[in-house]
Amino acid sequence: MSQNTQSKILSIDEQIQKLKEKRSREVAKLERSAGKRLIEKFNLENKSIDEIYLFIESIQDQSEEIENVNSVSYLKNEQFNQ
């Protein structure tokens, strides 16, 4: 490989690394922003981190239950319509 080609490859690798780092920073910023909004919307400002995690887990459990109910309802409707 020529020196020019190696230089281009190195430059591309550096750009990829910078983009990965930028993505990581943006994801971290999004997570902080979303977490802040969740805490504000559900009045969790005065709760401990453990209480907040338990709250999030309860939301997840409720969401899974709703998804299961919706799936069963959809399947029953599909069977009824056939």
N, C-alpha and C positions, 0 to 999 in steps of 0.2 A: 504494500500500500504506500502511496506517496505521502509525503509530509502534509500536503494540503488536505488530503482526504482525512488523515488522522486528526488534523486540526479541526475540521468541520465536525467530525464525530464527537470530539471532546467538547466542542461548543454546544452541540445538540444535547449531549449528556448533562452539561451544566444548566442549560435551559430547562430540561426536564426536572432536574433536582430543584431548581428555583420554583418551578410551577408546583411541585409536590409540597414544598414548604409553604407556599402561598395558600394552597388548598387547605393545608393543615391549620394555618392561622385563621382562615375564613370559617372552617368548621368549628373551631374553638370559639370564635366570636358568635356564631349562630347558636351554639349550645348555651353560652352564657346568657344571650338575649332571650332565648326560649325559656331557660330556667328561671330567669328573672320574671318573665311574664307569668309563668305558671305560679310562682310564689305569690305574686301580686294578685292574680285573679282569684286564687283560692284562699287568700288571707293567711298565708303560711309564714309570714315574716317573723313571728315570735315562736315558731316551732323549732325543735332540734332537728338536726340532719336526719336522725333515725326516724323521727316522726314524719318528716317529708318523704323519705324513702318508702315508709309504710303506706303513706297516702298514695304515692305513685303506683305502688304494687296493687293497691286496692282498685285504682282506676284501670289498671291493666287487666285485673281479674274480671271486672265488670265488663270491660270491652270484649274480652274473650267470650264471656257468657252471651253477650248480645250477638256476637258473630255466630256462635253456635246456634242460637235460636233462629237467627236469620237464615242460616244454611238449611236447617230442618224445615222451616217454613217454605223456603224456595223449593226444596225437594218435594214436599207435599203438594205444592201447587203444580209442579211439573208432572207429577204422577196423576193428579186430578185432571189436568188438561189433556192427557193422552188418551 
